[in-house]
Amino acid sequence: MKTKTPATGRAHMRLLTPRSLRLLPLLPAIATLLLLGLVLWANQRIVARDLAQRAHYRVL
């Protein structure tokens, strides 16, 4: 899209970026949140399995 500035009269291009490119700076934050979620999910599974084993051995 070309627009003219009133002061100089020069035409300059305004870059139209797709939404995906505008969200590109958020990629590290999104990746960090996904990794954190994966670590928390794995930790919860490990803790639950450990508690189940301890309960089983306590009964024996």
N, C-alpha and C positions, 0 to 999 in steps of 0.2 A: 504494500500500500504506500503510495507516494503522497507526501504532504509537503506543503510549502510553508516555510516560516515567514511570518509577516515582516520581520525586520530585515532579513537579507534577501528573501525571494529565492533562495537556493532550495532545490528539491533534495530531500534526503529520504532514504529508505528506512521504514520502521520494520524491524524484523518481527515476523509473526512466528512464534515458536509453538510447536504442538505442546499439549498438556504434559506429555511424557517427558519432554525436555525440561519443562519448568519444574518438574518434580525430581529431576536428577540430583540436585543438591541434597535432597532428603534421603537418598539411597543409603549412605552410611548409617544414618540413624535407624532406618527401617531394618537394615541387616543386623544391627546391634540388638534391636528389640526381638527379632526372630531368633537370634542366637541365645539371648537371655531366656526366652520362652522355652527353647529346646533344652537348655541346661536345667531349668527349674523342673520341667516335665521328667527328665531323666533322673534327677535327684529324688523326686517324689516316688518314682518307681523303685529306686534302689532302697530308699528308707522303708517303704511299705514292705518290700520283700524281706529286709533285715528284721523288721518287727515281727513279721509272720514266722520267720525261722526262730527267733527268740521265744515267741509264745509257744511254738511247737516243742522246743527243747525244755522249756519250763514245765510243760505238762508231763514230759517223760521222767 
